[in-house]
Amino acid sequence: MPRAFVRLASVDDIPKALKLHSTELFSRFITVRRISQESISRTSELTLVVENVGKHESYSSDALEKIFKKFGDVEEIDVVCSKAVLAFVTFKQSDAATKALAQLDGKTVNKFEWKLHRFERSTSGRAILVTNLTSDATEADLRKVFNDSGEIESIIMLGQKAVVKFKDDEGFCKSFLANGSIVNNAPIFIEPNSLLKHRLLKKRLAIGQTRAPRKFQKDTKPNFGKKPFNKRPAQENGGKSFVKRARF
């Protein structure tokens, strides 16, 4: 998601910068706000997810605010414009979120098809990938290591790897202190949310092994009128280059 942080030389210039909110920059609407507003927490009671049904690459937050403020006070509108999500709308009261969901979801307003659902925080961000496990490592061995970090939601054993998911952010953060711990006489290594990365690397490795090296690949492009090799440059020592003799 494209984002930038701008530090101004004087606090007096902040109101001027905030006036750029919902203006266009290179044909895209931009959102400008104080960094302190990033701390607003999203909950299922207050926050609605607006799906990007129209596949918009840019959308004005002011236009969204005009629609959603009819249902109550809006705390924040975070325009995302991803493939799935157009924006996150957070209200100050839960009743306003409930009204907006009931009256807009599945309706067509201002020639715009609205699809909304309540925000649900994903717990996938609290999962770690533990690698370099020995073949005899068990779930019980890992629980001995990570129980001190926090409450564990689940452990999935994957041969010499395992995915450990925690119930809260604190447990997830503390788990990295166990990096390099010894389990069955071997050090373990911890990576955040890298199952997808390993799948992609494994897929690329498999594709690379099925392809022949470039020098052994057959060139299917026609070479009519082209020489198979470059002409040898003239010798720098003054001698004459080899000249092929004519056949008799």
FENPE-V101576 format. One record per backbone hydrogen bond with DSSP energy under -0.5 kcal/mol. NH is the residue of the N-H (numbers start at 1). CO is the residue of the C=O. If there is no record, write none. Layout:
# FENPE-V101576
NH:CO ; NH:CO
This chain:
# FENPE-V101576
7:5 ; 8:6 ; 13:10 ; 14:11 ; 17:13 ; 18:14 ; 19:15 ; 19:16 ; 20:17 ; 21:18 ; 22:30 ; 23:20 ; 25:28 ; 28:25 ; 30:23 ; 32:30 ; 37:34 ; 38:35 ; 39:36 ; 40:37 ; 47:43 ; 48:89 ; 49:117 ; 50:48 ; 50:87 ; 51:49 ; 51:115 ; 52:84 ; 53:51 ; 55:52 ; 64:60 ; 65:61 ; 66:62 ; 67:63 ; 68:64 ; 69:65 ; 70:67 ; 71:68 ; 75:73 ; 75:90 ; 76:90 ; 78:88 ; 79:77 ; 80:86 ; 81:86 ; 82:85 ; 86:50 ; 87:50 ; 88:78 ; 89:48 ; 90:76 ; 90:88 ; 91:46 ; 91:89 ; 92:73 ; 97:93 ; 98:94 ; 99:95 ; 100:96 ; 101:97 ; 102:98 ; 103:99 ; 104:100 ; 105:101 ; 106:114 ; 107:104 ; 109:107 ; 109:112 ; 112:109 ; 114:107 ; 114:112 ; 115:113 ; 117:49 ; 119:47 ; 126:123 ; 127:124 ; 128:164 ; 129:191 ; 130:128 ; 130:162 ; 131:129 ; 131:189 ; 133:160 ; 137:134 ; 142:138 ; 143:139 ; 144:140 ; 145:141 ; 146:142 ; 147:143 ; 149:146 ; 150:146 ; 153:165 ; 154:165 ; 156:163 ; 157:155 ; 158:161 ; 160:158 ; 161:158 ; 162:130 ; 163:156 ; 164:128 ; 164:162 ; 165:154 ; 165:163 ; 166:126 ; 167:151 ; 172:168 ; 173:169 ; 174:170 ; 175:171 ; 176:172 ; 176:173 ; 177:174 ; 178:175 ; 179:176 ; 180:188 ; 181:178 ; 183:181 ; 183:186 ; 186:183 ; 188:181 ; 189:131 ; 191:129 ; 193:127 ; 193:191 ; 198:194 ; 199:195 ; 200:196 ; 201:197 ; 202:198 ; 203:199 ; 204:200 ; 205:201 ; 206:202 ; 207:203 ; 208:204 ; 209:205 ; 210:206 ; 211:207 ; 216:213 ; 217:213 ; 217:214 ; 220:218 ; 226:223 ; 238:235
